[in-house]
């Protein structure tokens, strides 16, 4: 007879809690083990979420369940997931004569151009980005409303299929969250 039914066994499950009010960055150091004070995260500097103001807070209870790799990460289709803000390099042509070389090396990175300036983006890779960061003739603008997502797959699914599934799943999870927040107690 299995007393725990395979779930919640104190030998294979650790419960953590977080209770934090902003403004602050919630990190893995904020994960507090409920029953065993020795089971703290090994890396205490992993950011989890940023709480922007005093009216934002996080109250969380989570479980870490011991398992095998074949049940978890081994079967993830994606790896190397990253994102960044859309960024534009606005170059004053009169102050940066190498703009021509930059344009020739990567014409697809040019967003727009007129007589006075040329605007590049590094959304899809731009070999001149590091040089432009260091130059005072270049103004860099990041747009925190536009994100560039990048990920790799293990080859078992096409990238577009993974993205399609993730977007559908995200919508489902957000709907569940919205319903739980509006449901009366």
GUGURO-888287 format. One record per residue: x, y, z of N, C-alpha, C, CB in turn. Coordinates in steps of 0.2 Angstrom, whole numbers, plus 5000, padded with zeros to 4 digits. Each point is the difference from the previous one (the first is absolute). Glycine has a CB too. Layout:
# residues N
XYZXYZXYZXYZ;...
# end
This chain:
# residues 185
500449945000499650065000500450065000499149945006;500850114989500450065000499650055004500549974989;499950055016499750055005499950074997500549945009;499950084986500050074997499750004993501050035007;498949914991499749994993500550034995498950025004;501849984997500550024995500150075000499749904994;499950145010500050084999500150025008499350014989;501150045011500150045007500449965005498950054997;501449905001500449965005500550055003499849894994;500350115013500550055003500749984998499250025009;500949924988500749984998500250024993499949905008;499650124988500150024993499750064998500049884998;499750165007499750064998500250065006499049934994;501150125003500250065004499550064999501349965001;498450075004499650054999500450075001499049935003;500950124993500350065001499550065000501149964994;499150095009499550065000500450064999499249945008;500450114989500350074999499450045002500849974990;499450095014499650055002500450065000499349935007;500650114987500450064999499650064997501049934999;499150135004499750064997500550044997499149995009;500650044985500550054996500050075003499749934990;500750115007500449984994500649965002499750114995;500449845001500649955002500049954994499950015012;500749964988500149944995500049945004500750074992;498849895007500049935003500549964997498750015003;501749965001500549954998499949935003500850104998;499649865000500049935002500250005008500349954989;500050105013500250015007499450015004501150044998;498349984999499450015004499649945001500050114995;500249835001499649945001500249975007500049984987;499550025017500149975007499849935001499950125004;500549834998499749945001499649995006501049954994;498450025005499550005005500249965006499150024991;501149915008500149965005500849985002498949954996;501550074999500749985001500450064998499849884998;500550165007500450064999500649994996499550055010;500749894989500749984997499949994992500449955011;499050054987499849994993499950064996499549895003;501050164998500050064996500349994993500150075011;499749984985500350004993500750005000498950054995;501549925001500750004999500250074997500149884999;499650154997500150064997499550055002500649954990;499650105014499550045003499950074996500449955011;499950054983500050074996499649994994501050035005;498649924994499649994994499350045001500549884998;499550174997499450055001499349964998500750104997;498849915006499449974999499550054997500249915009;499750144994499550054998500250075003499149914998;500750144998500250075003499350035002501050024993;499050005014499450035002500150085000499749905008;499950134988500150074998499850055005499849974989;499750025015499850055005499849985007499750074990;500149975014499849985007499349965000500750105005;499049914989499349965000500149934997499450124999;501249874999500149934997500349955005500250054989;499649895011500349955005499949934997499750085009;500749884994500049934998499949965006500750024990;498849945010499849955005500049934997499450085008;501149874993500049944996500249945004500350074990;499449885008500249935003500149964994499350025011;501349944989500149964995500449945002500150104993;499849855003500349935002500549984995499049975006;501650014997500549974996500049925001500850115001;499149864994499949935000500649964997498750015000;501649955004500649964998499749954994500650015011;499849994984499849954994500749984996498850065000;501049924995500649984995500050054994499949885004;500750124993500050054994499649984995501150015003;498749924996499649984994499350035001500749904999;499150125007499350025002500050084999499849905008;500850134991500050075000500450034994499950005013;500750034989500350044995500249964993500450075010;499749874991500249964994499550004995500649925007;498850094994499550004995499750074998499749895005;500750164997499850074998500250014993500250045012;499449984984500250014993500450064998498949954998;501150105007500450064998500650015005498950054996;501649985002500550025004500350074998500349875002;500150165001500350064999499550054999500949944994;498650075010499550054999500250065003499149915001;500850154995500250065002499650064997501249965001;498850095002499650064997500450065001498949955002;501050114995500250065001499650054997501249964999;498950115003499650054997500250014993499850055012;499749984984500250024994500550075001498949954994;501650055002500550055001500250034993500449945010;499650134990500250044995500650045001498850004996;501750004999500650045000499950054995500749905003;499250165000499950064996500750044999498850015004;501549984989500650034999500050064996500449885000;500050175003500150074997500549994994499750065011;500149944983500549984995500650055000499049964993;500950105008500550055000500649995006499250084995;500649885010500449995006500349934999499350085007;500449884989500349935000500049974993499449985011;501250044986500249984993499949934998500750105000;499449855005500049934999499349974999501049995006;498550064994499349984999499949964993499650105007;500849924988499949974993500249935001500350114994;500349875009500249935001499549965004501250045000;498549995005499549975004499449984996500450065010;499449994986499449984995500249954995499650125002;501049884995500249954995500149935003500650094994;499649915013500149935003499349975002501150045004;498450004997499449975002499450044998500649955010;499250054983499550054998499349985003500750014989;499249935013499449985003499950035007500049894993;500550145010499950035006499850075000500949925004;499150114990499850074999499350005001501050034993;498750025012499350015000499850054996500049965011;500450104989499850064996500650044999498850005004;501250044991500650054999499750064997500849904999;499550165003499950064996500750034999498850025005;501250054993500750034999500450015006499450064991;500349955015500450015006500149945004499550115000;500149845000500149945005499849944996499950075010;500349874993499849934998499949975007500750004989;498849965011499849965006500049924998499250105003;501249875002500149934999499749975006501150014995;498749925004499849965006500449945001498850044998;501349935008500349945001499549945001501150075004;498349944994499549955002500249934998499150094999;501249914995500249934997500749994999498950004994;501550045010500749995000500350064995500049885002;500550155001500350064997500750005002498950074999;501649924996500749995002500350075003500149914991;499650145007500350075002499750025007500150034988;499549945015499650025006500550025005499149934998;501450035004500550015005500450074999500149885002;500150134991500350064999499650065001500749944991;498650065007499650055000499850025008499549974989;500549985015499950015007500550055003499549895001;501150114996500650045003500150064997500549905002;499150124993500150064997499450065002500549934990;499850135011499550055002499650034995500950035008;499349964986499650024994499349964999501150044995;498949915009499449955000499650005006500749934993;498650085005499550005006499749944999499850125000;500149845006499749945001499450005003501149955000;498350034997499450005003499749935000499850114995;500049875011499749935001499250025001501149955005;498550004992499350015001499849945004499950054988;499849975018499849945005499349984998500850055009;498949974986499449974998500049954994499550115004;501149884993500249954995500549965002499650084991;500349855009500549955002500249964994499550005011;501149984989500349954995500149945004500650094993;499149865005500049935004500549964995498950015006;501549954997500449954997500049935004500750104995;499349855001500049935003500249954995499150035008;501249924995500249944995499649945002501250054999;498749914996499649945002500549945000498950054995;500949895007500449945000499949974994500049995012;499650034983499949974994499449954999501250014999;498549985007499449965000499450034997500549945010;499550134991499450044997500350064997499249965009;500450064986500250064996499950065005499749954989;500850105010499950065005499350035000501350024998;498449994996499450034999499549965004500350054989;499749885011499549965004500150015008500049924990;500650095012500250015007499750075002501049934999;499150124997499850075001499250005000501050054995;498749925000499349995000499749975007500050004987;500349955015499749965006500150055006500349884995;500350155005500250045006499550065001501249974999;498650064995499550055000499349985002500750064991;499149885007499449985002500049985007499849954989;500750025013500149985008500050065004500649894997;499850165001500050065004499350035001501250024995;498449984999499350035000499649965005500150044988;500049905012499649955005500250025007499949914991;500750105010500350015007499850075003500949924998;499150134997499850065002499250015001500950044994;498749925003499350005001499949965007499750004987;500649955014500049975007500150055005500349894995;500350145005500250055005499450065000501249984998;498650044997499550055000499349985004500550054989;499349895009499549975003500149995008499749944989;500950045013500149995007500050075004500649894997;499650164999500050065004499350045000501250014996;498449975000499350035000499549965004500350064989;499949885012499549955003499950025008500349914992;499150105010499950015007500249955005499050074997;501349955009500249955005499549965003500950075002;
# end
